[in-house]
């Protein structure tokens, strides 16, 4: 059905492990061969056979404004004319962090990285350095990048391929990793009791996006913050997905719960590789060159990436109505899904412009729920939508990310495709 993509995939498998550079792209969960994309514009992805697909993943979140958004393209082109890597400080890095603090004031100081994985591993190191403690709590099904300490009951591709952890991660790397149940405060409290005085940090996706879209239950984040404060523990919100997507201040602003530290990615790069970790000034000041915690990156604050990120964040800051507009669009998507699947068990979760569907279950609130869903039904759904020109995440364990480019035409296309499934 997709001959050019198939040819490219077979060639890629000879030189790239599995033919892809990030596992979920291989369609291993849904079956078949992945599409190879040659260009994108607005709401559309175009593959190497010239077919167009409405994009419901948007590069897994960054393209909140849509592909090839004019002001972002102009900013990158302008920076290209002035160079694309210096290895020296730039004013753009300052502007980026000023924008982050303007939109999320609790991010008193920020350090830029090149990926969300780097941001999360660095935030954990800072929390350990600040507290002098080693253990930390994560939640089953939350994915914080592929650094060794996090690859225990992680979400995202590890769920897609049914892998509970990862080969190559030594036992010593995860001996201080404690795992709690998402949306279950008692499981967190029990760990604090058992490891009294040993826990440096709790890291959490405030809205889970790596086992489907799972919102926090009422009181869960508030209770988590109280537990962290009572146990002199750093609360880290992993907002690589939710940061500047759910609202100007991300999930922290959306729910009114301020963490001690936060990690960002995706949207802050506008599609280019950027990550960041931020927090209270007294915590962040343990970083070198001020303090004893070392972290570095040759391409951190890359001029092209910061140009794209500044243009994206600036537009979002200047046009806050975008958030309510995209949420309204996503609510329409939710309504279409609910109407179509009202005659069968289906858990449809939405927070802002994130949404997912799990077949065969009535409720989705944690990893156990996600892994009990009917993935075969989702796989059939995925391929039906693909044939109808709609590109969904190629895994039941991933959130959809909606952009402002999804308009009435795309929603009509979705409704028609749903009616024939």
C-alpha positions in Angstrom: 0.0 0.0 0.0 2.9 2.3 0.7 5.6 1.1 -1.7 8.2 3.9 -1.3 8.0 3.8 2.5 8.4 0.0 2.3 11.5 0.3 0.1 13.0 2.9 2.4 12.2 0.8 5.5 13.9 -2.3 4.1 17.0 -0.3 3.2 17.0 1.3 6.6 16.9 -2.0 8.4 20.2 -2.9 6.8 21.9 0.1 8.5 19.8 1.2 11.4 18.8 -1.2 14.2 15.1 -2.1 13.5 15.1 0.5 10.7 14.2 3.4 13.0 15.9 5.7 15.4 13.2 5.6 18.0 11.5 2.2 18.6 7.8 3.3 18.5 8.2 4.5 14.9 8.7 1.0 13.7 4.9 0.1 13.9 5.9 -2.9 16.0 2.8 -2.5 18.2 0.3 -2.0 15.5 1.9 -4.1 12.8 2.9 -3.3 9.2 5.6 -1.0 7.9 6.0 2.6 9.0 5.4 5.6 6.8 8.4 7.6 5.8 7.6 11.3 5.7 9.2 13.6 3.3 7.5 16.9 4.2 4.7 18.5 6.3 2.6 21.6 6.3 -0.1 22.8 8.6 -2.1 19.8 9.7 -0.7 17.5 7.1 2.1 14.9 6.8 3.1 13.9 3.3 4.8 10.5 2.7 7.2 9.4 0.0 4.3 8.2 -2.1 2.8 11.6 -2.1 -0.1 10.7 0.2 -1.3 13.2 2.7 -2.3 12.4 6.3 -3.9 14.6 9.0 -1.4 14.6 11.9 -2.7 13.8 15.3 0.7 13.3 17.0 2.5 16.4 15.8 6.0 15.1 16.3 4.8 13.7 19.7 3.8 17.1 20.9 6.1 20.0 19.8 4.1 21.1 16.8 1.3 22.8 18.8 1.2 25.6 16.2 1.2 23.2 13.2 3.9 22.3 10.8 5.9 25.1 9.1 4.3 27.8 11.2 5.4 31.1 9.4 7.0 32.9 12.3 8.9 29.8 13.5 10.2 29.2 9.9 11.3 32.8 9.6 13.1 32.7 12.9 15.1 29.6 11.9 15.9 31.0 8.5 17.2 34.2 10.1 19.4 32.3 12.5 20.7 30.0 9.7 22.1 33.1 7.9 24.0 33.9 11.1 25.4 30.5 12.0 24.0 27.4 13.6 26.4 26.5 16.4 28.9 28.5 18.4 29.7 26.6 21.6 29.6 30.0 23.3 26.9 31.9 25.3 24.2 33.7 23.2 21.5 36.2 23.9 19.0 33.7 22.6 19.6 31.5 25.6 18.8 34.3 27.9 15.7 35.2 25.9 14.5 31.6 26.1 14.9 31.4 29.9 13.2 34.8 30.3 10.2 33.5 28.3 10.1 30.3 30.4 10.1 32.3 33.6 7.5 34.8 32.2 5.1 32.0 31.4 6.0 29.7 34.4 7.2 32.1 37.2 8.2 29.2 39.5 11.0 28.3 37.1 13.3 30.8 38.8 16.4 29.5 37.1 16.7 27.3 34.1 19.4 25.2 32.5 18.9 24.3 28.8 19.7 20.8 27.4 19.3 19.1 24.0 16.6 16.6 25.0 14.0 15.7 27.6 16.0 12.7 28.6 18.9 14.9 29.5 16.6 17.3 31.4 15.1 14.6 33.5 18.4 12.8 34.4 19.9 16.2 35.2 17.0 17.3 37.4 17.3 14.0 39.4 21.1 14.6 39.9 20.4 18.1 41.1 17.7 16.9 43.5 20.1 14.3 44.9 22.9 16.9 45.2 20.7 19.4 46.9 19.2 16.9 49.4 22.3 14.7 49.9 20.0 11.7 49.5 20.0 9.0 46.8 16.6 7.2 46.5 13.8 8.6 44.4 10.2 7.6 43.5 8.8 7.3 40.0 5.4 6.0 38.9 4.8 2.8 37.0 4.0 3.7 33.4 5.6 7.1 33.5 8.5 7.6 31.1 11.2 10.1 31.9 13.6 9.3 29.1 16.0 6.5 28.6 18.6 7.2 31.3 19.3 4.1 33.4 17.6 5.0 36.7 14.3 5.6 34.9 14.0 2.4 33.0 12.0 0.5 35.6 8.3 0.0 34.8 8.5 2.8 32.3 5.9 3.8 29.7 6.1 4.8 26.1 8.0 2.4 23.8 8.8 0.0 26.7 5.1 -0.7 27.0 4.6 -0.8 23.2 7.1 -3.7 23.0 6.1 -5.4 26.3 9.5 -4.8 27.8 9.5 -4.3 31.6 12.9 -2.7 31.7 15.9 -2.7 29.5 18.9 -4.9 28.9 22.2 -3.2 29.5 21.0 -1.4 32.7 23.0 -2.7 35.6 21.3 -3.6 38.8 23.3 -0.9 40.6 21.8 1.8 38.4 18.3 1.1 39.6 18.8 0.1 43.2 17.7 3.5 44.4 14.7 3.6 42.1 11.4 3.2 43.9 8.2 2.6 42.0 4.7 3.8 43.1 1.3 3.4 41.5 0.0 6.4 39.5 -3.0 8.1 41.1 -2.4 6.2 44.4 -1.2 8.3 47.3 -1.1 5.4 49.7 1.6 3.7 47.6 3.7 6.8 47.8 3.2 7.2 51.6 4.2 3.6 52.1 7.5 4.2 50.4 8.2 7.3 52.5 7.5 5.3 55.6 9.7 2.3 54.6 12.6 4.5 53.4 12.3 7.3 55.9 14.8 10.0 55.4 16.4 8.4 52.3 14.3 9.8 49.4 15.6 12.8 47.5 12.9 13.3 44.9 9.6 12.3 43.5 9.4 12.6 39.7 6.0 12.4 38.0 4.3 13.2 34.7 1.5 15.4 36.2 -0.6 14.2 33.2 0.6 10.9 32.1 1.2 10.7 28.3 3.2 7.5 28.0 0.5 4.9 28.8 -2.2 6.9 27.1 -3.5 10.2 28.4 -4.2 9.8 32.1 -5.1 12.8 34.2 -4.4 13.0 37.9 -7.3 12.2 40.1 -8.7 15.0 42.3 -6.4 15.6 45.2 -3.6 13.4 43.9 -1.1 16.1 43.0 -2.0 18.1 46.1 -1.4 15.1 48.3 1.9 14.4 46.6 3.1 17.9 47.2 2.2 17.6 50.9 4.0 14.3 51.2 7.1 15.7 49.6 7.1 18.8 51.8 6.7 16.7 55.0 9.6 14.4 54.0 11.9 17.2 52.8 11.9 15.8 49.3 12.0 17.5 45.9 8.9 17.3 43.8 9.8 17.2 40.1 7.1 17.6 37.5 8.2 16.1 34.2 6.5 18.5 31.8 8.4 17.5 28.7 4.9 16.7 27.2 2.6 19.0 29.1 4.9 22.1 29.4 3.4 25.1 27.5 0.9 22.7 25.9 -1.9 22.5 28.5 -1.6 26.2 29.3 1.0 29.0 29.3 2.4 27.5 32.5 1.8 23.9 31.6 0.3 21.4 34.0 1.5 23.2 37.1 -0.5 26.2 36.1 -3.4 24.1 34.7 -3.9 22.4 38.1 -2.5 25.1 40.4 0.2 22.9 41.9 3.7 24.3 41.9 6.6 21.8 42.0 10.1 22.4 43.3 11.6 21.5 40.0 10.2 21.0 36.5 11.5 19.6 33.2 10.6 20.8 29.8 11.0 19.7 26.2 9.0 19.3 22.9 7.0 22.6 22.7 9.9 24.8 23.9 11.9 23.8 20.8 9.0 24.2 18.3 10.1 20.9 16.7 13.9 21.3 17.1 15.8 19.3 19.8 15.6 21.3 23.1 15.1 20.3 26.7 15.3 22.2 29.9 15.2 21.7 33.7 14.3 24.5 36.1 13.2 25.2 39.6 13.7 27.3 42.7 16.9 29.3 42.6 18.4 27.8 45.8 18.0 24.3 44.3 19.3 25.2 40.8 22.4 27.0 42.3 24.0 23.7 43.2 24.8 23.4 39.5 28.4 24.0 38.3 29.9 26.5 37.9 28.2 27.8 41.1 28.0 24.5 43.0 29.2 20.9 43.1 26.7 19.2 40.8 28.1 18.8 37.3 26.1 18.9 34.1 27.1 20.0 30.6 26.2 19.8 27.0 28.1 21.0 23.9 24.9 21.8 21.9 22.8 22.9 24.9 21.2 26.2 23.9 21.8 25.6 20.2 21.1 28.8 18.3 18.7 27.2 15.8 16.8 25.3 18.5 16.5 28.4 20.7 15.4 30.5 17.7 12.6 28.0 17.0 11.7 27.8 20.6 11.6 31.6 21.2 9.3 32.0 18.2 7.0 29.3 19.4 6.8 30.4 23.0 6.5 34.1 22.0 3.5 33.3 19.8 1.8 31.3 22.5 2.5 34.0 25.0 1.1 36.7 22.7 -1.9 34.6 21.8 -3.1 32.8 24.9 -6.5 32.2 23.2 -4.8 29.4 21.3 -5.1 27.2 24.4 -8.8 27.5 24.7 -9.2 27.1 20.9 -7.2 23.9 20.8 -8.9 22.5 23.8 -12.3 23.2 22.2 -11.1 21.3 19.1 -9.9 18.4 21.3 -13.3 18.4 23.1 -14.9 17.9 19.7 -12.6 15.0 18.9 -13.6 13.5 22.3 -17.3 13.9 21.5 -16.8 12.2 18.2 -15.0 9.3 19.8 -17.6 9.0 22.6 -20.5 9.0 20.2 -18.9 6.3 17.9 -17.9 3.9 20.7 -20.8 4.3 23.1 -21.9 0.8 22.4 -18.7 -0.9 23.6 -16.2 -0.5 26.5 -13.8 2.3 25.7 -11.8 4.6 28.1 -11.5 8.0 26.4 -9.4 10.4 28.4 -8.7 14.0 27.6 -6.8 16.8 29.3 -6.5 20.1 27.3 -5.1 19.2 23.9 -4.1 15.6 24.8 -6.4 12.7 24.3 -6.3 8.9 24.0 -8.6 5.9 23.6 -8.2 2.4 25.1 -10.6 -0.3 24.0 -12.1 -3.0 26.2 -11.9 -1.1 29.5 -14.2 1.5 31.1 -11.6 3.4 33.1 -8.0 4.3 32.6 -6.2 5.7 35.7 -2.9 3.7 36.0 -0.5 1.2 34.3 -2.6 -1.8 35.3 -5.6 -0.4 33.5 -3.6 0.5 30.4 -2.1 -3.0 30.0 -5.5 -4.7 30.4 -6.9 -2.8 27.3 -7.7 -4.5 24.0 -4.7 -3.6 21.9 -5.8 -5.7 18.9 -8.9 -3.5 18.7 -6.7 -0.4 18.8 -4.4 -1.8 16.1 -7.4 -2.3 13.7 -8.6 1.2 14.5 -5.1 2.6 13.8 -4.9 1.0 10.3 -8.4 2.0 9.4 -7.7 5.6 10.2 -4.4 5.5 8.3 -6.2 4.2 5.2 -8.6 7.1 5.6 -5.7 9.7 5.7 -5.5 10.1 9.5 -2.2 9.5 11.3 -2.6 8.5 14.9 0.1 7.4 17.4 1.2 3.9 16.3 0.7 2.5 19.8 -2.3 2.3 22.2 0.1 3.5 24.9 0.7 7.0 23.6 -1.3 10.2 23.8 -2.6 12.1 20.8 -1.3 15.7 20.6 -3.6 18.2 18.8 -2.4 21.3 17.0 -4.1 24.5 16.2 -4.1 23.4 12.5 -6.8 20.9 13.1 -9.9 22.7 11.8 -13.5 21.9 10.7 -12.3 20.2 7.5 -10.1 17.8 9.5 -12.8 17.2 12.0 -15.3 16.3 9.2 -12.7 13.9 7.9 -12.3 12.3 11.3 -16.1 11.9 11.7 -16.4 10.3 8.3 -13.6 7.8 9.0 -15.1 6.9 12.4 -18.5 6.2 10.8 -16.9 3.5 8.6 -15.0 1.7 11.3 
